[in-house]
Amino acid sequence: MQILIYSYNYYPEPIGIAPLMTELAEGLVKRGHQVRVVTAMPNYPERRIYDAYKKKLYLTEYKNGVQIQRSYVWIRPQPNLLDRVLLDASFVVTSFLPALRGWRPDVILATSPSLPVCIPTALLGWLQNCPVVLNLQDILPEAAIHVGLIKNQLLVKAFTVLEKFAYHTATKISVIADGFVENLIEKDVKANKIIQIPNWVDVNFIRPLPKENNSFRSKHQLNEKFLVLYSGNIALTQGLETVVKAASILQHIPDIKFVIVGEAKGLQRLQQECQNCGADNVLLLPFQPREQLPEMLAAADVGLVVQKKNVISFNMPSKIQVLLASGKALVASVPDNGTAARSIRQSGGGVVVPPEDPDTLAKAILDLYEHPEKVKTLGYNSRQFAVEQYSFDQALNHYESLFYTMITHGSAIESTVVSKQKVKIS
């Protein structure tokens, strides 16, 4: 197949959608398909164009057999409402030309966020007569409204119309969790249009490794410590201040050390929070190179998943699959009725505590520190669940099968139309 992936985020961005789409594209190439990716100049999570890509309008690259077509986007480090609108609008406009110039795809996979990507993909699908799969990693504008990112009522209305357009024009909608299915059906999306394919993790790359002689521990003087790790985005939806406060509660136990890995701007904010709380048992580090990720995860005793109270219930952080695959015990400070809490309970690999409650979070971590056998059991369950439910090969099989089915179905409809036309002519 010739597959076009239309994704705002892609390699070399280190977290979020980018690693997922990179793995999917490269995995499809390994199975013999031709893949090109239409994406933006890399800028996430710092919201700055990476140095190697500055002052470029367009750039085509090749990595591991994937053709990557990059285009300029309007990006600002601390975007206001207008900047956010211009960001989405710039990608819609600049990305369409390279998408149109490349070879005709058999199928298009578009990722959301960004939701406005549905405009060029719908047009492209119509012009080139190919099916479009809308891959929902989040449901916008609902999620953004819920956490206060979008407050302007005119913009809310515009995004709501855009959301309906996206669901209507997509041939199929792939979602990452059952909470998404329920949400879409409530919005009158037909059930047969929705397919659930969970996000994945490469269980051969992310895997349990020994803590002994661990380079990450040695480099940061963490040997013999009970290490509690958070790695990921530090934004409005996470509320990492809760982790810092929990750390301050446990600082009387010198064996327990917290490590938070994230983007520079978020770390600066947390540094101030550490000083305010007197939490000197927190180590703040920038993102590590991806090839060092398995070693960093292996250094931890406990992996953290953190969300604020106002995070909408269907939000499903991709870090959950990664932590499970690494064979870690998880502590999740997340809404009890959410998809994240449900998935962690199903895995048997972690404990769930109320969000924005540092006392309860500290108690859960202390309990694991005092019961090493429980940590070991949870870690074992994590790994087993990841291998059984979230392996990359399974996800790749699902997407490959979905694409084949859509192409075959489209060809069958086209053949029927041609046959009827021939009968009329006769």
C-alpha positions as CSV (number, residue, x, y, z in Angstrom):
1,M,0.0,0.0,0.0
2,Q,0.9,3.6,-0.4
3,I,0.1,5.2,3.0
4,L,0.1,9.0,3.8
5,I,0.3,9.9,7.5
6,Y,-0.8,13.5,8.1
7,S,0.5,14.3,11.6
8,Y,1.5,17.7,13.1
9,N,4.0,15.8,15.4
10,Y,6.7,13.5,14.3
11,Y,10.4,12.6,14.9
12,P,12.6,14.1,16.4
13,E,10.1,15.3,18.9
14,P,10.6,13.1,22.0
15,I,7.2,12.7,23.6
16,G,3.5,12.4,22.9
17,I,2.2,11.6,19.4
18,A,5.5,12.0,17.6
19,P,7.2,8.7,18.8
20,L,3.9,6.8,18.1
21,M,3.6,8.1,14.6
22,T,7.3,7.6,13.9
23,E,7.1,3.9,15.1
24,L,3.9,3.4,13.1
25,A,5.4,4.8,9.9
26,E,8.6,2.9,10.2
27,G,6.8,-0.3,11.1
28,L,4.6,-0.1,8.0
29,V,7.7,0.4,5.9
30,K,9.3,-2.7,7.3
31,R,6.2,-4.6,6.2
32,G,6.8,-3.5,2.7
33,H,4.5,-0.5,2.4
34,Q,5.4,2.9,1.0
35,V,4.9,5.6,3.6
36,R,5.2,9.4,3.5
37,V,4.5,11.7,6.4
38,V,3.3,15.3,6.1
39,T,4.3,17.1,9.3
40,A,5.4,20.4,10.8
41,M,8.9,21.6,11.5
42,P,9.7,20.0,14.9
43,N,8.9,22.3,17.8
44,Y,7.4,20.3,20.7
45,P,7.4,20.4,23.7
46,E,9.4,23.7,23.9
47,R,7.3,25.4,21.3
48,R,10.3,26.5,19.4
49,I,11.4,25.4,16.0
50,Y,14.5,23.1,16.5
51,D,17.7,24.8,15.4
52,A,18.4,22.5,12.5
53,Y,14.9,23.4,11.0
54,K,14.8,27.2,11.5
55,K,14.2,29.6,8.6
56,K,12.9,26.9,6.3
57,L,9.5,27.0,4.6
58,Y,9.6,23.4,3.3
59,L,12.0,20.4,3.8
60,T,11.9,16.8,2.7
61,E,13.8,14.2,4.6
62,Y,14.1,10.4,4.6
63,K,14.5,8.3,7.7
64,N,14.3,4.5,7.9
65,G,12.5,4.4,4.6
66,V,9.9,7.0,5.4
67,Q,9.6,10.2,3.3
68,I,9.0,13.1,5.6
69,Q,7.6,16.3,4.2
70,R,8.0,19.2,6.6
71,S,6.4,22.6,6.4
72,Y,6.6,25.9,8.3
73,V,4.3,26.7,11.2
74,W,3.6,29.8,13.2
75,I,4.8,29.0,16.7
76,R,5.4,31.0,19.8
77,P,7.0,29.8,23.2
78,Q,4.1,31.2,25.2
79,P,1.2,31.3,22.8
80,N,-1.9,33.4,23.4
81,L,-5.3,32.6,21.8
82,L,-4.4,34.2,18.5
83,D,-1.1,32.4,18.4
84,R,-2.8,29.0,18.8
85,V,-5.3,29.8,16.0
86,L,-2.4,30.9,13.7
87,L,-0.5,27.8,14.6
88,D,-3.3,25.5,13.4
89,A,-4.1,27.7,10.5
90,S,-0.5,27.9,9.3
91,F,-0.2,24.1,9.3
92,V,-3.4,23.6,7.4
93,V,-2.2,26.0,4.7
94,T,1.5,25.2,4.4
95,S,1.2,21.4,4.7
96,F,-1.4,21.0,1.9
97,L,1.0,21.8,-1.0
98,P,3.5,19.1,-0.2
99,A,0.7,16.7,0.6
100,L,-0.8,17.3,-2.9
101,R,2.5,17.2,-4.7
102,G,3.5,13.7,-3.5
103,W,2.3,10.4,-4.9
104,R,-1.3,9.5,-4.7
105,P,-2.0,7.5,-1.5
106,D,-4.2,4.5,-1.2
107,V,-5.2,5.6,2.3
108,I,-4.7,8.7,4.5
109,L,-4.2,8.5,8.3
110,A,-4.7,11.9,10.0
111,T,-3.9,12.4,13.7
112,S,-5.8,14.8,16.0
113,P,-4.7,16.9,17.7
114,S,-4.4,19.1,15.6
115,L,-8.2,19.0,14.8
116,P,-8.0,21.4,11.8
117,V,-5.9,18.8,10.0
118,C,-9.3,17.4,9.0
119,I,-9.7,20.2,6.4
120,P,-6.7,19.4,4.2
121,T,-7.1,15.6,4.6
122,A,-10.8,15.7,3.7
123,L,-10.0,17.8,0.6
124,L,-7.1,15.5,-0.3
125,G,-9.2,12.4,0.2
126,W,-11.9,13.9,-2.1
127,L,-9.4,15.0,-4.8
128,Q,-7.5,11.8,-4.9
129,N,-10.4,9.5,-4.2
130,C,-9.0,7.7,-1.2
131,P,-10.3,6.8,2.2
132,V,-9.3,8.8,5.3
133,V,-8.8,7.4,8.8
134,L,-9.1,10.0,11.6
135,N,-6.9,8.9,14.5
136,L,-8.1,10.6,17.7
137,Q,-5.5,10.9,20.4
138,D,-7.7,13.4,22.2
139,I,-11.2,14.8,21.6
140,L,-11.1,18.5,20.8
141,P,-12.5,21.0,21.5
142,E,-14.0,19.3,24.5
143,A,-10.7,18.5,26.3
144,A,-9.3,22.0,25.7
145,I,-12.5,23.6,27.0
146,H,-12.5,21.4,30.1
147,V,-9.1,22.5,31.2
148,G,-9.6,26.2,30.3
149,L,-7.4,26.3,27.2
150,I,-10.3,27.6,25.0
151,K,-12.7,30.1,26.6
152,N,-13.7,32.3,23.7
153,Q,-17.3,31.3,22.8
154,L,-16.9,32.2,19.1
155,L,-13.8,29.9,19.0
156,V,-15.7,27.2,20.9
157,K,-18.5,27.3,18.4
158,A,-16.0,27.2,15.4
159,F,-14.2,24.2,16.8
160,T,-17.5,22.4,17.5
161,V,-18.5,22.8,13.9
162,L,-15.0,21.7,12.9
163,E,-15.3,18.6,15.1
164,K,-18.6,17.6,13.4
165,F,-17.0,18.2,10.0
166,A,-14.0,15.9,11.0
167,Y,-16.3,13.0,12.1
168,H,-18.5,13.4,9.0
169,T,-15.8,13.5,6.4
170,A,-13.6,10.7,7.9
171,T,-14.2,7.3,6.4
172,K,-13.3,5.6,9.7
173,I,-12.3,7.0,13.1
174,S,-9.7,5.1,15.1
175,V,-9.7,5.8,18.9
176,I,-7.3,4.8,21.6
177,A,-9.7,3.9,24.5
178,D,-13.3,2.8,25.2
179,G,-14.1,6.2,26.7
180,F,-13.6,7.7,23.3
181,V,-16.1,5.3,21.8
182,E,-18.8,6.3,24.3
183,N,-18.1,10.0,23.7
184,L,-18.5,9.7,20.0
185,I,-21.6,7.6,20.1
186,E,-23.2,10.3,22.3
187,K,-22.4,12.7,19.5
188,D,-24.3,10.6,17.0
189,V,-21.3,9.1,15.3
190,K,-22.3,5.7,14.0
191,A,-20.7,2.8,15.9
192,N,-19.7,1.0,12.7
193,K,-17.5,4.1,11.8
194,I,-15.5,3.8,15.0
195,I,-12.6,1.3,15.5
196,Q,-10.7,1.0,18.8
197,I,-7.0,0.5,18.5
198,P,-5.1,1.2,21.7
199,N,-1.8,3.1,21.5
200,W,1.1,0.8,21.7
201,V,4.6,0.4,22.9
202,D,7.6,-1.4,21.4
203,V,8.0,-4.1,24.0
204,N,11.3,-5.2,22.5
205,F,12.8,-1.7,22.9
206,I,11.1,-0.7,26.2
207,R,11.7,-3.7,28.5
208,P,12.6,-4.6,32.1
209,L,16.4,-4.1,32.7
210,P,18.4,-4.7,35.9
211,K,18.8,-1.8,38.3
212,E,22.3,-2.9,39.2
213,N,25.0,-1.2,37.2
214,N,22.4,1.2,35.8
215,S,24.1,4.1,33.9
216,F,21.3,6.6,34.7
217,R,21.5,5.8,38.5
218,S,25.3,6.0,38.5
219,K,25.4,9.3,36.5
220,H,23.0,11.1,38.9
221,Q,24.3,9.5,42.2
222,L,21.0,7.6,42.7
223,N,22.4,4.2,43.6
224,E,20.7,2.6,46.6
225,K,17.8,5.1,46.3
226,F,14.2,4.2,46.1
227,L,13.5,6.1,42.9
228,V,10.1,7.6,42.0
229,L,10.1,8.8,38.3
230,Y,8.0,11.1,36.3
231,S,8.9,11.7,32.6
232,G,6.8,13.6,30.2
233,N,5.0,16.8,29.5
234,I,4.8,19.4,32.3
235,A,1.6,21.4,31.4
236,L,-1.8,22.5,32.6
237,T,-3.3,19.0,32.6
238,Q,-0.6,17.3,34.7
239,G,-0.3,19.4,37.9
240,L,3.3,18.3,38.8
241,E,3.1,20.6,41.8
242,T,1.3,17.7,43.5
243,V,4.4,15.5,43.1
244,V,6.7,18.2,44.5
245,K,4.4,18.6,47.6
246,A,4.3,14.8,48.1
247,A,8.1,14.7,47.9
248,S,8.3,17.4,50.6
249,I,6.2,15.2,52.8
250,L,8.6,12.3,52.4
251,Q,11.9,14.2,52.6
252,H,12.5,12.9,56.1
253,I,13.2,9.5,54.4
254,P,16.6,10.0,52.7
255,D,16.3,6.8,50.7
256,I,13.4,8.1,48.7
257,K,14.3,10.3,45.7
258,F,12.0,11.9,43.2
259,V,13.1,12.5,39.6
260,I,11.1,14.6,37.2
261,V,12.2,14.7,33.5
262,G,10.6,17.3,31.2
263,E,11.0,20.4,29.1
264,A,13.0,23.4,30.4
265,K,10.2,25.8,30.8
266,G,8.2,23.4,33.0
267,L,11.3,22.5,35.0
268,Q,11.9,26.1,35.8
269,R,8.4,26.4,37.3
270,L,8.8,23.3,39.3
271,Q,12.2,24.5,40.6
272,Q,10.5,27.4,42.2
273,E,7.9,25.1,43.6
274,C,10.6,22.9,45.1
275,Q,12.2,26.0,46.8
276,N,8.8,27.0,48.1
277,C,8.1,23.6,49.6
278,G,11.7,22.9,50.7
279,A,11.7,19.7,48.6
280,D,15.4,19.0,48.3
281,N,14.7,15.4,47.4
282,V,13.5,16.2,43.9
283,L,15.9,16.0,40.9
284,L,14.8,17.9,37.8
285,L,16.3,16.8,34.5
286,P,15.8,17.7,30.8
287,F,14.5,15.1,28.4
288,Q,17.0,12.3,27.8
289,P,17.9,11.0,24.3
290,R,15.4,8.4,23.2
291,E,18.0,5.6,22.9
292,Q,18.6,6.1,26.6
293,L,14.9,5.8,27.6
294,P,14.9,2.1,28.5
295,E,17.9,2.6,30.9
296,M,16.2,5.6,32.5
297,L,13.0,3.7,33.0
298,A,14.9,0.7,34.4
299,A,16.4,3.0,37.0
300,A,13.0,3.7,38.6
301,D,11.3,1.7,41.3
302,V,8.0,3.5,40.8
303,G,6.6,5.3,37.7
304,L,4.2,8.2,38.1
305,V,1.2,9.1,36.0
306,V,-0.3,12.5,37.1
307,Q,-3.4,14.4,36.0
308,K,-5.4,17.3,37.4
309,K,-8.9,17.0,38.7
310,N,-10.4,18.8,35.7
311,V,-8.8,16.5,33.1
312,I,-11.6,15.1,31.0
313,S,-12.4,11.4,31.7
314,F,-11.4,10.0,28.3
315,N,-7.8,11.4,28.4
316,M,-5.3,8.5,28.1
317,P,-1.6,9.4,28.5
318,S,0.7,7.4,26.2
319,K,3.2,7.2,29.0
320,I,1.1,4.5,30.7
321,Q,1.9,1.9,28.1
322,V,5.6,2.8,28.2
323,L,5.8,2.5,32.0
324,L,3.9,-0.8,31.9
325,A,6.3,-2.2,29.3
326,S,9.3,-1.3,31.4
327,G,7.9,-3.5,34.2
328,K,7.4,-0.8,36.7
329,A,4.9,-0.4,39.6
330,L,2.7,2.6,38.8
331,V,1.2,5.2,41.1
332,A,-1.4,7.2,39.2
333,S,-2.7,10.4,40.7
334,V,-5.7,10.7,38.2
335,P,-9.5,11.1,38.2
336,D,-11.1,7.9,39.5
337,N,-13.7,7.7,36.7
338,G,-11.2,8.3,33.9
339,T,-9.8,6.1,31.2
340,A,-6.3,6.3,32.7
341,A,-7.5,5.0,36.1
342,R,-9.5,2.2,34.4
343,S,-6.5,1.0,32.3
344,I,-4.1,1.0,35.3
345,R,-6.6,-1.0,37.4
346,Q,-7.1,-3.5,34.5
347,S,-3.3,-4.0,34.2
348,G,-2.9,-5.0,37.8
349,G,0.3,-3.0,37.7
350,G,-0.4,0.0,39.8
351,V,-2.4,1.9,42.4
352,V,-4.7,4.8,41.8
353,V,-5.0,7.8,44.1
354,P,-7.1,11.0,43.9
355,P,-5.6,13.8,41.8
356,E,-4.1,16.9,43.4
357,D,-3.9,15.2,46.8
358,P,-0.2,15.2,47.8
359,D,-0.9,13.5,51.2
360,T,-2.5,10.4,49.6
361,L,0.1,10.3,46.9
362,A,2.9,10.4,49.5
363,K,1.2,7.6,51.5
364,A,0.9,5.4,48.4
365,I,4.6,5.9,47.6
366,L,5.6,5.2,51.2
367,D,3.6,2.0,51.2
368,L,5.5,0.7,48.2
369,Y,8.8,1.8,49.7
370,E,7.9,-0.3,52.8
371,H,6.7,-3.3,50.8
372,P,9.3,-4.2,48.1
373,E,7.5,-7.5,47.3
374,K,4.4,-5.5,46.3
375,V,6.6,-3.4,44.0
376,K,7.9,-6.5,42.4
377,T,4.4,-8.0,41.9
378,L,3.0,-4.9,40.4
379,G,6.0,-4.6,38.1
380,Y,5.5,-8.2,36.9
381,N,1.8,-7.5,36.2
382,S,2.7,-4.4,34.3
383,R,5.0,-6.1,31.9
384,Q,2.6,-9.0,31.3
385,F,-0.3,-6.7,30.6
386,A,1.8,-4.5,28.2
387,V,3.0,-7.6,26.2
388,E,-0.5,-9.0,26.0
389,Q,-2.5,-5.8,25.3
390,Y,-0.2,-3.0,24.0
391,S,2.5,-4.7,21.9
392,F,3.4,-2.7,18.7
393,D,3.0,-5.8,16.5
394,Q,-0.6,-6.1,17.5
395,A,-1.3,-2.4,16.8
396,L,0.5,-2.7,13.5
397,N,-1.6,-5.7,12.6
398,H,-4.8,-3.8,13.4
399,Y,-3.9,-0.7,11.3
400,E,-2.6,-2.8,8.4
401,S,-5.9,-4.8,8.4
402,L,-8.0,-1.6,8.7
403,F,-6.2,0.0,5.7
404,Y,-6.5,-3.2,3.6
405,T,-10.2,-3.5,4.4
406,M,-10.9,0.2,3.5
407,I,-9.0,0.0,0.2
408,T,-10.7,-3.3,-0.8
409,H,-14.1,-1.9,0.2
410,G,-13.4,1.3,-1.8
411,S,-12.3,-0.7,-4.8
412,A,-15.4,-2.8,-4.6
413,I,-17.7,0.2,-4.6
414,E,-15.8,1.8,-7.5
415,S,-16.1,-1.4,-9.5
416,T,-19.8,-1.5,-8.9
417,V,-20.2,2.1,-10.1
418,V,-18.2,1.4,-13.2
419,S,-20.2,-1.8,-14.0
420,K,-23.5,0.1,-13.7
421,Q,-22.2,2.8,-16.0
422,K,-21.2,0.2,-18.6
423,V,-24.7,-1.3,-18.4
424,K,-26.3,2.1,-19.0
425,I,-24.0,2.8,-21.9
426,S,-25.0,-0.6,-23.5
